[in-house]
Amino acid sequence: MEHRMLGRTGVSVSKLCLGAMMFGAWGEPDHDQSIRIIHAALDAGINFIDTADVYSAGESEEIVGKALSGGKRDTVVLATKVGFPMGDDLSQRGASRRRIMRGVEESLRRLNTGWIDLYQIHRPDPNTDIDETLGALTDLVHQGKIRYFGHSTFPASEITEAQWTAEHRGRERFRCEQPPYSILVRAIEHDVLPTCQRHGIGVISYSPLAGGWLSGRYRKDTDLQGPASSARPAGRFDMIDPANQRKLDAVEQLAQLAEETEIPLVQMAIAFVLRHPAITAAIIGPRTMEHLTSQVTAADVVLPDEVLDSIDQVNPPGVTINHLDNGWTQPALQPAARRR
């Protein structure tokens, strides 16, 4: 499998990253089966695994830790995330020094490892000064507990602010961004991806199948149901929502294009993400071995320009059909921030 450089770190990662959100109670509860999927991904050439402390309340990290025992850890670039609530304690959320320092120790224990290659802030934290977050992460790099750090769903303005703060305050800087990106979710093409390219930041995008919308599960001629995992917000799958009706229309057109080009829709969707020059790796999140098999083959698919042009006709560059799929909503746009 092709490897790409993770930004300017000099670290080489496979262009498919194995997402571990579906391992544990949120997806596959059988630890042994989850471990078999992880090992199959490694055998297929994937050397990059991404998880988070919040996935199945830490169970995902524990499964990944078991899977990488016996000498496999040294060959894998291991990423995890911190920031979502891990309990009722209000201090166990966000990106404060207290949260980060406690979170990394718990993740190291669950992962059964001495270091984390890429430690990511799961969502922007408007309540914490970015310099405090950078200071804590910089200390962890100097302590050897993490090698690099990144962020997820940061808007371009906050990516730039964090880079400026790191330069002027003498901090280590964010090396990676993890945004949602798919044929149906293209908002990051406006400014996030160009900003990452300017600053030499790697991009490992998640949900190339748009939460299953591009897997063939959601079609107009099928019995439409909610998300396969409780981890996904139900609102993104409310078929009465006009935005989701537009997504169904887009999926029908894409399915027809896939049939005409003889490229399976799953492979087309993942290959589309991998084709963008700013993307380092696409995160695939299989729940079953069949999911892994169907998704990993996309690494060998290169979409020709005429297919990309046809995709742009279905959903133009920079457009996210349903804004709920963008992964993060600017707090300044919430009613409480716009009313006196």
DOSE-536552 format. One record per residue (C-alpha): x, y, z; chain; residue number from 1. Coordinates in nm, 2 decimals, decimal comma. Example, Ala and Ser with C-alpha at 12.3 -4.5 7.8 and 13.67 -1.06 7.14 Angstrom:
2
+--------+--------+--------+-----+-----+
:     px :     py :     pz : mol : seq :
+--------+--------+--------+-----+-----+
:   1,23 :  -0,45 :   0,78 :   A :   1 :
:   1,37 :  -0,11 :   0,71 :   A :   2 :
+--------+--------+--------+-----+-----+
***
This chain:
340
+--------+--------+--------+-----+-----+
:     px :     py :     pz : mol : seq :
+--------+--------+--------+-----+-----+
:   0,00 :   0,00 :   0,00 :   A :   1 :
:   0,12 :   0,35 :  -0,08 :   A :   2 :
:   0,26 :   0,55 :   0,21 :   A :   3 :
:   0,25 :   0,93 :   0,24 :   A :   4 :
:   0,43 :   1,17 :   0,46 :   A :   5 :
:   0,23 :   1,30 :   0,76 :   A :   6 :
:   0,27 :   1,67 :   0,70 :   A :   7 :
:   0,63 :   1,77 :   0,75 :   A :   8 :
:   0,70 :   1,53 :   1,04 :   A :   9 :
:   0,90 :   1,29 :   0,82 :   A :  10 :
:   0,67 :   1,01 :   0,94 :   A :  11 :
:   0,55 :   0,78 :   0,67 :   A :  12 :
:   0,19 :   0,64 :   0,70 :   A :  13 :
:  -0,03 :   0,43 :   0,48 :   A :  14 :
:  -0,29 :   0,63 :   0,28 :   A :  15 :
:  -0,56 :   0,43 :   0,45 :   A :  16 :
:  -0,58 :   0,47 :   0,83 :   A :  17 :
:  -0,78 :   0,21 :   1,03 :   A :  18 :
:  -1,04 :   0,39 :   1,25 :   A :  19 :
:  -1,12 :   0,21 :   1,57 :   A :  20 :
:  -1,45 :   0,38 :   1,66 :   A :  21 :
:  -1,65 :   0,06 :   1,58 :   A :  22 :
:  -1,45 :  -0,17 :   1,81 :   A :  23 :
:  -1,63 :  -0,22 :   2,14 :   A :  24 :
:  -1,98 :  -0,15 :   2,26 :   A :  25 :
:  -2,04 :   0,11 :   1,98 :   A :  26 :
:  -2,00 :  -0,15 :   1,71 :   A :  27 :
:  -1,83 :  -0,49 :   1,74 :   A :  28 :
:  -1,85 :  -0,60 :   2,11 :   A :  29 :
:  -1,65 :  -0,91 :   2,05 :   A :  30 :
:  -1,29 :  -0,82 :   2,14 :   A :  31 :
:  -1,14 :  -1,12 :   1,96 :   A :  32 :
:  -1,32 :  -1,04 :   1,64 :   A :  33 :
:  -1,22 :  -0,68 :   1,66 :   A :  34 :
:  -0,86 :  -0,79 :   1,70 :   A :  35 :
:  -0,89 :  -1,01 :   1,40 :   A :  36 :
:  -1,00 :  -0,71 :   1,19 :   A :  37 :
:  -0,71 :  -0,50 :   1,32 :   A :  38 :
:  -0,46 :  -0,78 :   1,23 :   A :  39 :
:  -0,62 :  -0,82 :   0,89 :   A :  40 :
:  -0,58 :  -0,45 :   0,83 :   A :  41 :
:  -0,21 :  -0,47 :   0,93 :   A :  42 :
:  -0,16 :  -0,76 :   0,69 :   A :  43 :
:  -0,32 :  -0,56 :   0,41 :   A :  44 :
:  -0,04 :  -0,29 :   0,45 :   A :  45 :
:  -0,21 :  -0,04 :   0,69 :   A :  46 :
:   0,04 :   0,09 :   0,94 :   A :  47 :
:  -0,18 :   0,37 :   1,08 :   A :  48 :
:  -0,45 :   0,33 :   1,35 :   A :  49 :
:  -0,67 :   0,60 :   1,49 :   A :  50 :
:  -0,89 :   0,57 :   1,81 :   A :  51 :
:  -1,01 :   0,80 :   2,09 :   A :  52 :
:  -1,06 :   0,78 :   2,46 :   A :  53 :
:  -1,43 :   0,84 :   2,43 :   A :  54 :
:  -1,49 :   0,55 :   2,18 :   A :  55 :
:  -1,70 :   0,30 :   2,38 :   A :  56 :
:  -1,58 :   0,47 :   2,69 :   A :  57 :
:  -1,22 :   0,36 :   2,66 :   A :  58 :
:  -1,30 :   0,01 :   2,54 :   A :  59 :
:  -1,17 :   0,08 :   2,18 :   A :  60 :
:  -0,83 :   0,18 :   2,32 :   A :  61 :
:  -0,82 :  -0,13 :   2,53 :   A :  62 :
:  -0,89 :  -0,35 :   2,22 :   A :  63 :
:  -0,63 :  -0,17 :   2,01 :   A :  64 :
:  -0,38 :  -0,22 :   2,30 :   A :  65 :
:  -0,45 :  -0,59 :   2,30 :   A :  66 :
:  -0,42 :  -0,62 :   1,92 :   A :  67 :
:  -0,08 :  -0,44 :   1,92 :   A :  68 :
:   0,08 :  -0,66 :   2,19 :   A :  69 :
:   0,35 :  -0,92 :   2,10 :   A :  70 :
:   0,58 :  -0,69 :   1,90 :   A :  71 :
:   0,33 :  -0,52 :   1,67 :   A :  72 :
:   0,33 :  -0,19 :   1,84 :   A :  73 :
:   0,67 :  -0,08 :   1,70 :   A :  74 :
:   0,55 :  -0,11 :   1,34 :   A :  75 :
:   0,23 :   0,10 :   1,39 :   A :  76 :
:   0,18 :   0,47 :   1,39 :   A :  77 :
:  -0,08 :   0,50 :   1,67 :   A :  78 :
:  -0,31 :   0,79 :   1,71 :   A :  79 :
:  -0,57 :   0,87 :   1,97 :   A :  80 :
:  -0,78 :   1,17 :   2,08 :   A :  81 :
:  -0,88 :   1,36 :   2,39 :   A :  82 :
:  -1,15 :   1,62 :   2,46 :   A :  83 :
:  -1,50 :   1,47 :   2,47 :   A :  84 :
:  -1,65 :   1,41 :   2,81 :   A :  85 :
:  -1,53 :   1,10 :   2,99 :   A :  86 :
:  -1,78 :   1,11 :   3,28 :   A :  87 :
:  -1,99 :   1,35 :   3,47 :   A :  88 :
:  -1,69 :   1,55 :   3,61 :   A :  89 :
:  -1,69 :   1,88 :   3,43 :   A :  90 :
:  -1,31 :   1,88 :   3,44 :   A :  91 :
:  -1,31 :   1,56 :   3,24 :   A :  92 :
:  -1,38 :   1,73 :   2,91 :   A :  93 :
:  -1,22 :   2,00 :   2,69 :   A :  94 :
:  -0,86 :   2,08 :   2,62 :   A :  95 :
:  -0,73 :   2,22 :   2,95 :   A :  96 :
:  -0,40 :   2,12 :   3,09 :   A :  97 :
:  -0,57 :   1,92 :   3,36 :   A :  98 :
:  -0,78 :   1,73 :   3,11 :   A :  99 :
:  -0,49 :   1,66 :   2,88 :   A : 100 :
:  -0,25 :   1,55 :   3,15 :   A : 101 :
:  -0,50 :   1,31 :   3,30 :   A : 102 :
:  -0,63 :   1,19 :   2,97 :   A : 103 :
:  -0,29 :   1,10 :   2,83 :   A : 104 :
:  -0,21 :   0,88 :   3,13 :   A : 105 :
:  -0,54 :   0,70 :   3,10 :   A : 106 :
:  -0,50 :   0,64 :   2,73 :   A : 107 :
:  -0,14 :   0,51 :   2,77 :   A : 108 :
:  -0,27 :   0,27 :   3,03 :   A : 109 :
:  -0,56 :   0,14 :   2,81 :   A : 110 :
:  -0,34 :   0,12 :   2,50 :   A : 111 :
:  -0,07 :  -0,06 :   2,70 :   A : 112 :
:   0,20 :   0,15 :   2,54 :   A : 113 :
:   0,48 :   0,38 :   2,66 :   A : 114 :
:   0,41 :   0,65 :   2,40 :   A : 115 :
:   0,14 :   0,78 :   2,16 :   A : 116 :
:   0,26 :   0,88 :   1,81 :   A : 117 :
:  -0,02 :   1,13 :   1,74 :   A : 118 :
:  -0,23 :   1,28 :   2,02 :   A : 119 :
:  -0,52 :   1,48 :   1,90 :   A : 120 :
:  -0,76 :   1,74 :   2,05 :   A : 121 :
:  -1,10 :   1,59 :   1,95 :   A : 122 :
:  -1,29 :   1,92 :   1,91 :   A : 123 :
:  -1,22 :   2,29 :   1,95 :   A : 124 :
:  -1,25 :   2,41 :   2,31 :   A : 125 :
:  -1,37 :   2,77 :   2,32 :   A : 126 :
:  -1,33 :   2,78 :   2,70 :   A : 127 :
:  -0,96 :   2,71 :   2,70 :   A : 128 :
:  -0,68 :   2,95 :   2,59 :   A : 129 :
:  -0,50 :   2,77 :   2,30 :   A : 130 :
:  -0,17 :   2,86 :   2,46 :   A : 131 :
:  -0,26 :   2,65 :   2,76 :   A : 132 :
:  -0,35 :   2,36 :   2,53 :   A : 133 :
:  -0,03 :   2,40 :   2,34 :   A : 134 :
:   0,18 :   2,42 :   2,66 :   A : 135 :
:   0,04 :   2,10 :   2,79 :   A : 136 :
:   0,09 :   1,92 :   2,46 :   A : 137 :
:   0,45 :   2,06 :   2,43 :   A : 138 :
:   0,53 :   1,93 :   2,77 :   A : 139 :
:   0,41 :   1,58 :   2,68 :   A : 140 :
:   0,63 :   1,58 :   2,37 :   A : 141 :
:   0,93 :   1,68 :   2,58 :   A : 142 :
:   0,84 :   1,41 :   2,83 :   A : 143 :
:   0,84 :   1,15 :   2,55 :   A : 144 :
:   0,48 :   1,05 :   2,62 :   A : 145 :
:   0,36 :   1,17 :   2,28 :   A : 146 :
:   0,56 :   1,22 :   1,96 :   A : 147 :
:   0,33 :   1,47 :   1,78 :   A : 148 :
:   0,00 :   1,62 :   1,83 :   A : 149 :
:  -0,30 :   1,73 :   1,61 :   A : 150 :
:  -0,65 :   1,86 :   1,62 :   A : 151 :
:  -0,99 :   1,75 :   1,48 :   A : 152 :
:  -1,26 :   1,96 :   1,30 :   A : 153 :
:  -1,07 :   2,29 :   1,37 :   A : 154 :
:  -1,19 :   2,57 :   1,14 :   A : 155 :
:  -0,92 :   2,75 :   0,93 :   A : 156 :
:  -0,92 :   3,05 :   1,16 :   A : 157 :
:  -0,83 :   2,84 :   1,47 :   A : 158 :
:  -0,57 :   2,64 :   1,28 :   A : 159 :
:  -0,40 :   2,96 :   1,19 :   A : 160 :
:  -0,43 :   3,10 :   1,54 :   A : 161 :
:  -0,27 :   2,79 :   1,69 :   A : 162 :
:   0,02 :   2,80 :   1,44 :   A : 163 :
:   0,08 :   3,17 :   1,52 :   A : 164 :
:   0,06 :   3,10 :   1,90 :   A : 165 :
:   0,31 :   2,81 :   1,87 :   A : 166 :
:   0,56 :   3,03 :   1,68 :   A : 167 :
:   0,54 :   3,33 :   1,90 :   A : 168 :
:   0,52 :   3,15 :   2,24 :   A : 169 :
:   0,79 :   2,89 :   2,17 :   A : 170 :
:   0,55 :   2,59 :   2,16 :   A : 171 :
:   0,56 :   2,27 :   1,96 :   A : 172 :
:   0,29 :   2,31 :   1,69 :   A : 173 :
:   0,00 :   2,11 :   1,57 :   A : 174 :
:   0,11 :   1,87 :   1,29 :   A : 175 :
:  -0,22 :   1,72 :   1,18 :   A : 176 :
:  -0,59 :   1,80 :   1,13 :   A : 177 :
:  -0,87 :   1,54 :   1,13 :   A : 178 :
:  -1,18 :   1,67 :   0,95 :   A : 179 :
:  -1,49 :   1,49 :   0,80 :   A : 180 :
:  -1,46 :   1,47 :   0,42 :   A : 181 :
:  -1,65 :   1,28 :   0,16 :   A : 182 :
:  -1,83 :   1,34 :  -0,17 :   A : 183 :
:  -2,13 :   1,46 :   0,03 :   A : 184 :
:  -1,93 :   1,66 :   0,29 :   A : 185 :
:  -1,69 :   1,90 :   0,12 :   A : 186 :
:  -1,70 :   2,22 :   0,32 :   A : 187 :
:  -1,33 :   2,19 :   0,42 :   A : 188 :
:  -1,23 :   2,24 :   0,05 :   A : 189 :
:  -1,31 :   2,61 :   0,10 :   A : 190 :
:  -1,03 :   2,70 :   0,35 :   A : 191 :
:  -0,94 :   2,42 :   0,59 :   A : 192 :
:  -0,75 :   2,21 :   0,32 :   A : 193 :
:  -0,57 :   2,51 :   0,17 :   A : 194 :
:  -0,47 :   2,63 :   0,52 :   A : 195 :
:  -0,33 :   2,29 :   0,61 :   A : 196 :
:  -0,13 :   2,29 :   0,29 :   A : 197 :
:   0,01 :   2,63 :   0,36 :   A : 198 :
:   0,13 :   2,53 :   0,70 :   A : 199 :
:   0,25 :   2,19 :   0,61 :   A : 200 :
:  -0,01 :   2,01 :   0,82 :   A : 201 :
:  -0,11 :   1,66 :   0,75 :   A : 202 :
:  -0,48 :   1,58 :   0,70 :   A : 203 :
:  -0,63 :   1,24 :   0,80 :   A : 204 :
:  -0,99 :   1,28 :   0,71 :   A : 205 :
:  -1,27 :   1,07 :   0,86 :   A : 206 :
:  -1,60 :   0,93 :   0,74 :   A : 207 :
:  -1,52 :   0,90 :   0,36 :   A : 208 :
:  -1,85 :   0,70 :   0,34 :   A : 209 :
:  -2,04 :   0,99 :   0,50 :   A : 210 :
:  -2,15 :   0,77 :   0,80 :   A : 211 :
:  -2,26 :   0,49 :   0,57 :   A : 212 :
:  -2,45 :   0,71 :   0,32 :   A : 213 :
:  -2,20 :   0,61 :   0,05 :   A : 214 :
:  -2,20 :   0,24 :   0,14 :   A : 215 :
:  -2,52 :   0,16 :  -0,04 :   A : 216 :
:  -2,71 :   0,13 :   0,29 :   A : 217 :
:  -2,92 :   0,43 :   0,23 :   A : 218 :
:  -3,11 :   0,43 :  -0,10 :   A : 219 :
:  -3,46 :   0,55 :  -0,20 :   A : 220 :
:  -3,58 :   0,20 :  -0,29 :   A : 221 :
:  -3,48 :   0,05 :   0,04 :   A : 222 :
:  -3,63 :   0,04 :   0,39 :   A : 223 :
:  -3,45 :   0,35 :   0,53 :   A : 224 :
:  -3,34 :   0,31 :   0,89 :   A : 225 :
:  -3,13 :   0,51 :   1,14 :   A : 226 :
:  -2,76 :   0,49 :   1,19 :   A : 227 :
:  -2,59 :   0,15 :   1,24 :   A : 228 :
:  -2,41 :   0,28 :   1,55 :   A : 229 :
:  -2,54 :   0,47 :   1,85 :   A : 230 :
:  -2,23 :   0,69 :   1,82 :   A : 231 :
:  -2,38 :   0,87 :   1,52 :   A : 232 :
:  -2,63 :   1,15 :   1,58 :   A : 233 :
:  -2,98 :   1,04 :   1,48 :   A : 234 :
:  -3,05 :   1,38 :   1,32 :   A : 235 :
:  -2,81 :   1,30 :   1,04 :   A : 236 :
:  -3,03 :   1,01 :   0,94 :   A : 237 :
:  -3,37 :   1,18 :   0,98 :   A : 238 :
:  -3,52 :   1,10 :   0,63 :   A : 239 :
:  -3,79 :   1,37 :   0,67 :   A : 240 :
:  -3,52 :   1,64 :   0,68 :   A : 241 :
:  -3,50 :   1,81 :   0,34 :   A : 242 :
:  -3,12 :   1,81 :   0,35 :   A : 243 :
:  -3,12 :   1,43 :   0,39 :   A : 244 :
:  -3,36 :   1,40 :   0,10 :   A : 245 :
:  -3,11 :   1,59 :  -0,11 :   A : 246 :
:  -2,84 :   1,35 :   0,01 :   A : 247 :
:  -3,06 :   1,06 :  -0,11 :   A : 248 :
:  -3,09 :   1,22 :  -0,45 :   A : 249 :
:  -2,71 :   1,26 :  -0,46 :   A : 250 :
:  -2,65 :   0,90 :  -0,37 :   A : 251 :
:  -2,88 :   0,78 :  -0,65 :   A : 252 :
:  -2,68 :   0,98 :  -0,90 :   A : 253 :
:  -2,35 :   0,86 :  -0,76 :   A : 254 :
:  -2,47 :   0,50 :  -0,76 :   A : 255 :
:  -2,56 :   0,54 :  -1,13 :   A : 256 :
:  -2,22 :   0,69 :  -1,20 :   A : 257 :
:  -2,05 :   0,40 :  -1,01 :   A : 258 :
:  -2,25 :   0,15 :  -1,23 :   A : 259 :
:  -2,15 :   0,33 :  -1,55 :   A : 260 :
:  -1,78 :   0,34 :  -1,46 :   A : 261 :
:  -1,78 :  -0,01 :  -1,31 :   A : 262 :
:  -1,63 :   0,12 :  -0,99 :   A : 263 :
:  -1,81 :   0,01 :  -0,67 :   A : 264 :
:  -1,96 :   0,30 :  -0,49 :   A : 265 :
:  -1,76 :   0,23 :  -0,17 :   A : 266 :
:  -1,44 :   0,23 :  -0,36 :   A : 267 :
:  -1,54 :   0,54 :  -0,56 :   A : 268 :
:  -1,61 :   0,73 :  -0,24 :   A : 269 :
:  -1,28 :   0,65 :  -0,07 :   A : 270 :
:  -1,08 :   0,70 :  -0,38 :   A : 271 :
:  -1,24 :   1,04 :  -0,42 :   A : 272 :
:  -1,11 :   1,15 :  -0,08 :   A : 273 :
:  -0,76 :   1,01 :  -0,15 :   A : 274 :
:  -0,73 :   1,20 :  -0,48 :   A : 275 :
:  -0,72 :   1,54 :  -0,31 :   A : 276 :
:  -0,36 :   1,66 :  -0,28 :   A : 277 :
:  -0,41 :   1,79 :   0,07 :   A : 278 :
:  -0,52 :   1,45 :   0,21 :   A : 279 :
:  -0,26 :   1,24 :   0,38 :   A : 280 :
:  -0,48 :   0,94 :   0,47 :   A : 281 :
:  -0,85 :   0,85 :   0,47 :   A : 282 :
:  -0,98 :   0,69 :   0,79 :   A : 283 :
:  -1,19 :   0,38 :   0,73 :   A : 284 :
:  -1,40 :   0,25 :   1,01 :   A : 285 :
:  -1,50 :  -0,11 :   0,95 :   A : 286 :
:  -1,73 :  -0,29 :   1,19 :   A : 287 :
:  -1,70 :  -0,63 :   1,02 :   A : 288 :
:  -1,44 :  -0,82 :   0,82 :   A : 289 :
:  -1,65 :  -0,77 :   0,52 :   A : 290 :
:  -1,65 :  -0,40 :   0,56 :   A : 291 :
:  -1,27 :  -0,40 :   0,58 :   A : 292 :
:  -1,24 :  -0,61 :   0,27 :   A : 293 :
:  -1,46 :  -0,39 :   0,07 :   A : 294 :
:  -1,29 :  -0,07 :   0,18 :   A : 295 :
:  -0,93 :  -0,16 :   0,18 :   A : 296 :
:  -0,94 :  -0,23 :  -0,20 :   A : 297 :
:  -1,01 :   0,14 :  -0,26 :   A : 298 :
:  -0,64 :   0,20 :  -0,20 :   A : 299 :
:  -0,57 :   0,07 :  -0,55 :   A : 300 :
:  -0,84 :   0,28 :  -0,73 :   A : 301 :
:  -0,74 :   0,61 :  -0,90 :   A : 302 :
:  -1,04 :   0,81 :  -1,03 :   A : 303 :
:  -0,98 :   0,96 :  -1,37 :   A : 304 :
:  -1,05 :   1,33 :  -1,42 :   A : 305 :
:  -1,38 :   1,27 :  -1,61 :   A : 306 :
:  -1,52 :   1,08 :  -1,31 :   A : 307 :
:  -1,41 :   1,36 :  -1,07 :   A : 308 :
:  -1,59 :   1,61 :  -1,30 :   A : 309 :
:  -1,90 :   1,40 :  -1,29 :   A : 310 :
:  -1,89 :   1,39 :  -0,91 :   A : 311 :
:  -1,86 :   1,77 :  -0,90 :   A : 312 :
:  -2,18 :   1,78 :  -1,10 :   A : 313 :
:  -2,36 :   1,58 :  -0,83 :   A : 314 :
:  -2,22 :   1,78 :  -0,54 :   A : 315 :
:  -2,00 :   2,09 :  -0,62 :   A : 316 :
:  -1,67 :   2,16 :  -0,45 :   A : 317 :
:  -1,69 :   2,31 :  -0,11 :   A : 318 :
:  -2,05 :   2,21 :  -0,05 :   A : 319 :
:  -2,18 :   2,00 :   0,24 :   A : 320 :
:  -2,54 :   1,90 :   0,17 :   A : 321 :
:  -2,63 :   1,86 :   0,54 :   A : 322 :
:  -2,45 :   2,10 :   0,77 :   A : 323 :
:  -2,48 :   1,85 :   1,06 :   A : 324 :
:  -2,22 :   1,63 :   0,88 :   A : 325 :
:  -1,95 :   1,89 :   0,93 :   A : 326 :
:  -1,86 :   1,75 :   1,27 :   A : 327 :
:  -1,85 :   2,08 :   1,46 :   A : 328 :
:  -2,07 :   2,39 :   1,48 :   A : 329 :
:  -1,93 :   2,73 :   1,56 :   A : 330 :
:  -2,06 :   2,83 :   1,90 :   A : 331 :
:  -2,08 :   3,19 :   1,78 :   A : 332 :
:  -2,37 :   3,08 :   1,55 :   A : 333 :
:  -2,57 :   2,94 :   1,84 :   A : 334 :
:  -2,88 :   3,14 :   1,95 :   A : 335 :
:  -2,73 :   3,21 :   2,29 :   A : 336 :
:  -2,44 :   3,39 :   2,12 :   A : 337 :
:  -2,66 :   3,60 :   1,90 :   A : 338 :
:  -2,91 :   3,73 :   2,15 :   A : 339 :
:  -2,89 :   3,99 :   2,43 :   A : 340 :
+--------+--------+--------+-----+-----+
***
